[in-house]
Amino acid sequence: MNVEKTPVLLSVSGWSQNQGEEDGDAVRLLTTGTLSGQEDAWRIDYKETQPDSNASHDVVVKMQKGVVTMERAGDYATSMVFEKGRRFEGSYRTPYGALDMGIFATHVKYNVDQQQTGEVNLKYQLDLQGQFAAIHELRIRFCPAQKA
């Protein structure tokens, strides 16, 4: 993987709908980060700040061979693997303890063009402690910071 890191501007949009809800919850984050990689293996690094506490967490998104992985550090740490049609089991660590987590991805798509502009699109079902929690959609759009 190319170690050269390109500064990028990111737009992170998420939507979730819990069981029994008519309307879902939407979140949007604009931030900066870095993109590194080449051809079929890419990595995005950025910081995510919680609006209620201003706590900042490092997030790493890796894209390779149709699989997207996302790792979040900090008080609410997790590692997630998204591969269409496959289930991933892991844990969601909180200051109050760890929760078992399951992810079933129904849509996994990403692209990065020659100008290092691209996006990641994910749709998945989330289970916590073996119980359905919500349907989620996540879109990360990015472009080199100097083009923004």
C-alpha positions in Angstrom: 0.0 0.0 0.0 1.2 3.5 -0.9 2.3 5.2 2.3 1.8 8.7 0.8 -1.2 10.3 2.6 -3.4 12.8 0.7 -5.3 15.3 2.9 -9.0 14.9 2.2 -12.3 16.6 3.1 -14.9 14.1 4.2 -18.7 14.2 4.4 -20.0 11.3 6.6 -23.8 10.8 6.5 -25.6 8.1 8.4 -29.2 7.0 8.8 -30.7 4.4 11.1 -34.1 3.1 11.8 -35.0 1.1 14.9 -37.6 -1.6 15.0 -41.1 -0.1 15.4 -40.0 3.5 14.4 -41.7 5.2 11.4 -38.9 7.7 10.9 -35.2 7.1 11.2 -32.4 9.1 12.8 -30.0 11.0 10.5 -26.5 12.3 11.3 -24.0 14.2 9.3 -20.4 15.0 9.9 -18.0 17.2 7.9 -14.3 16.7 8.8 -10.8 16.3 7.4 -8.7 13.3 7.2 -6.2 11.4 5.0 -6.5 9.0 2.2 -3.7 6.5 1.4 -3.4 3.5 -0.8 -3.6 2.5 -4.5 -5.7 0.7 -7.1 -7.5 -2.0 -5.0 -6.5 -1.2 -1.4 -7.4 2.1 0.3 -7.4 3.6 3.8 -9.1 6.7 5.2 -8.1 8.1 8.6 -10.2 10.8 10.3 -11.3 12.0 13.7 -14.9 11.9 14.8 -16.1 14.3 17.5 -19.2 13.5 19.6 -21.5 16.5 19.6 -22.8 15.9 23.1 -19.4 15.5 24.8 -16.9 16.9 22.3 -14.9 13.7 22.8 -12.8 13.0 19.8 -12.2 9.4 18.4 -9.9 8.1 15.7 -11.6 6.2 12.9 -9.9 4.1 10.3 -11.8 2.8 7.2 -10.1 0.3 5.0 -11.4 -0.8 1.5 -10.0 -3.9 -0.2 -11.4 -6.7 -2.4 -15.0 -5.7 -1.9 -14.7 -5.6 1.9 -14.8 -2.5 4.0 -13.5 -2.5 7.6 -14.1 0.3 10.1 -12.3 0.7 13.4 -13.1 3.3 16.0 -10.9 3.9 19.0 -11.9 5.7 22.3 -14.5 5.2 25.0 -17.0 3.7 22.4 -14.5 1.5 20.5 -15.4 -1.1 17.9 -14.2 -2.9 14.9 -16.7 -3.7 12.1 -16.3 -5.8 8.9 -18.7 -5.2 6.0 -18.9 -7.8 3.2 -22.2 -8.1 1.3 -24.3 -11.1 2.3 -22.0 -12.1 5.2 -22.4 -11.7 8.9 -19.7 -10.3 11.2 -19.7 -10.8 15.0 -17.7 -8.6 17.3 -18.1 -6.3 20.3 -19.0 -2.7 21.0 -16.9 -1.5 23.9 -18.4 1.3 26.1 -17.3 2.8 29.4 -20.0 0.7 31.0 -18.9 -2.6 29.5 -18.8 -4.5 26.2 -21.8 -5.5 24.2 -21.9 -8.4 21.7 -22.5 -7.0 18.2 -23.6 -8.6 14.9 -23.5 -6.9 11.5 -25.2 -8.3 8.3 -24.2 -6.2 5.3 -26.8 -5.9 2.5 -24.9 -3.3 0.4 -21.2 -2.7 0.3 -19.8 -0.4 -2.4 -16.8 1.9 -2.7 -14.8 3.7 -5.3 -11.8 5.9 -5.6 -11.0 7.6 -8.9 -7.7 8.8 -10.3 -8.1 12.2 -8.7 -8.5 10.5 -5.3 -12.2 11.5 -5.0 -14.7 8.8 -4.1 -17.2 7.4 -1.7 -18.1 4.4 0.5 -21.7 3.2 0.7 -22.9 0.7 3.3 -26.3 -0.7 4.3 -26.5 -3.2 7.1 -28.5 -4.7 9.9 -27.1 -4.3 13.4 -27.8 -6.7 16.3 -26.8 -6.0 19.9 -26.7 -8.8 22.5 -28.3 -11.1 19.9 -31.3 -8.8 19.4 -32.1 -6.8 16.3 -31.2 -3.1 17.0 -31.6 -1.2 13.7 -31.1 -0.9 10.0 -28.2 1.4 9.1 -27.0 3.3 6.0 -23.6 5.0 5.9 -22.1 7.1 3.2 -18.7 8.6 3.3 -17.8 11.0 0.5 -14.3 12.4 0.1 -12.2 14.6 -2.1 -8.7 16.0 -1.9 -8.7 19.0 0.5 -7.3 21.4 -2.1 -10.3 20.7 -4.4 -12.9 21.5 -1.7 
